[in-house]
Amino acid sequence: MTDAMKCPACSSEHAYQDRGLWVCPECGHEWSGAAELAADAAQEAGVRDANGNALTDGDSVIVIKDLKIKGSSSVVKGGTKVRNIRLQDASDGHNIACKIDGIGAMNLKSEFVRKA
């Protein structure tokens, strides 16, 4: 049995396919097998910056454009160097956690940074 057929929530082997979705009878979780495979492929590719360079925890990056901070009148200016980033899995696309001098802790999208 492949991992796509096991429930990602409870690891049950009793999952069955119903049209385009997989369903777990034990916990009721539903998922798309194709979406799981695409997510696994993206995870293997790793997090990449705007230029396509692979990023790792502890790297330094430079913001490539001015970014407005949601809920504030502040802006992260293009060219700001951010040190010691942490990569995270995020469904909203903000896959870099960091601290920016003068602003504080925040999350960034990797498409708006380049490796320093």
Backbone torsions as a table, in degrees:
resi	resn	phi	psi	omega
1	MET	NA	130.7	-178.8
2	THR	-79.9	164.7	179.4
3	ASP	-66.7	-26.4	179.4
4	ALA	-66.7	-23.3	-178.9
5	MET	-92.7	-9.4	174.9
6	LYS	-88.9	145.5	179.7
7	CYS	-67.9	125.4	178.9
8	PRO	-71.1	-18.4	-178.9
9	ALA	-84.2	-44.4	-175.0
10	CYS	-124.5	1.1	179.5
11	SER	62.3	25.2	177.9
12	SER	-70.7	141.8	178.6
13	GLU	-93.0	5.5	-175.7
14	HIS	-97.8	18.2	-179.9
15	ALA	-68.8	148.4	178.1
16	TYR	-134.3	159.0	-177.9
17	GLN	-95.8	132.5	176.9
18	ASP	-127.5	101.3	-173.0
19	ARG	58.6	-116.0	-177.6
20	GLY	-94.6	0.5	-176.6
21	LEU	-115.4	153.5	170.0
22	TRP	-98.8	140.8	-177.0
23	VAL	-127.1	136.0	176.5
24	CYS	-101.3	118.8	-179.8
25	PRO	-73.6	-18.1	-177.4
26	GLU	-81.4	-44.0	-178.0
27	CYS	-113.0	-9.9	178.3
28	GLY	82.8	6.3	-179.2
29	HIS	-71.4	139.2	176.5
30	GLU	-121.4	140.7	179.1
31	TRP	-152.6	160.9	178.1
32	SER	-97.8	126.1	179.7
33	GLY	-62.7	-37.2	179.8
34	ALA	-67.2	-38.3	179.4
35	ALA	-66.4	-38.2	178.0
36	GLU	-63.9	-43.6	-179.9
37	LEU	-65.4	-39.5	178.3
38	ALA	-66.2	-39.7	178.7
39	ALA	-65.9	-38.8	177.6
40	ASP	-64.2	-40.5	179.1
41	ALA	-65.0	-39.9	178.5
42	ALA	-67.0	-36.9	179.1
43	GLN	-66.2	-40.3	178.6
44	GLU	-65.3	-33.9	179.9
45	ALA	-68.4	-26.4	179.2
46	GLY	81.8	178.0	179.8
47	VAL	-88.6	131.0	-178.4
48	ARG	-122.2	148.6	178.6
49	ASP	-82.7	-173.0	-177.4
50	ALA	-63.1	-26.7	-180.0
51	ASN	-93.8	-1.1	179.3
52	GLY	92.4	6.1	177.6
53	ASN	-78.5	140.3	178.9
54	ALA	-71.9	137.3	178.2
55	LEU	-107.9	147.4	176.3
56	THR	-133.0	165.8	177.1
57	ASP	-59.8	137.9	177.9
58	GLY	91.1	-6.3	178.5
59	ASP	-68.7	162.4	170.8
60	SER	-107.8	139.2	-179.7
61	VAL	-131.4	162.7	177.4
62	ILE	-122.0	130.7	178.4
63	VAL	-71.1	132.5	-173.4
64	ILE	-95.3	-12.0	177.6
65	LYS	-150.2	161.9	178.1
66	ASP	-64.8	131.6	-179.4
67	LEU	-120.8	122.8	176.7
68	LYS	-74.4	142.4	178.5
69	ILE	-95.8	122.2	-177.1
70	LYS	-61.8	131.3	178.8
71	GLY	80.6	12.1	-178.2
72	SER	-145.6	162.5	176.0
73	SER	-93.7	2.6	-179.0
74	SER	-78.0	160.5	178.9
75	VAL	-137.1	138.5	170.9
76	VAL	-89.4	115.0	-175.7
77	LYS	-73.2	146.5	172.9
78	GLY	-61.7	138.4	-177.5
79	GLY	96.6	-5.1	178.1
80	THR	-69.4	129.1	179.4
81	LYS	-91.8	131.5	179.9
82	VAL	-117.4	123.8	-177.7
83	ARG	-103.1	154.4	172.2
84	ASN	56.4	60.9	179.4
85	ILE	-77.8	157.8	173.7
86	ARG	-124.2	129.7	178.9
87	LEU	-85.4	142.4	-179.5
88	GLN	-142.7	157.0	175.0
89	ASP	-89.0	121.5	-179.8
90	ALA	-138.0	135.3	-178.7
91	SER	-76.7	-19.7	-178.4
92	ASP	-91.0	2.8	176.7
93	GLY	94.1	-11.5	178.7
94	HIS	-82.9	87.5	-171.4
95	ASN	-102.6	12.5	176.3
96	ILE	-126.4	123.4	173.5
97	ALA	-103.8	135.2	-176.6
98	CYS	-158.0	172.1	172.0
99	LYS	-118.9	129.8	179.9
100	ILE	-111.4	129.5	-179.8
101	ASP	-56.9	131.1	178.3
102	GLY	86.1	-11.5	-178.6
103	ILE	-120.8	-49.2	179.5
104	GLY	115.0	-161.8	-177.4
105	ALA	-73.1	137.4	176.9
106	MET	-161.0	169.3	177.5
107	ASN	-112.0	142.3	-179.7
108	LEU	-125.5	157.0	171.8
109	LYS	-90.7	139.4	-177.0
110	SER	-67.0	-19.4	-179.8
111	GLU	-72.6	-10.9	-179.2
112	PHE	-108.1	13.9	178.1
113	VAL	-132.1	160.0	171.8
114	ARG	-131.3	151.7	-177.6
115	LYS	-68.2	136.3	-178.5
116	ALA	-84.3	NA	NA
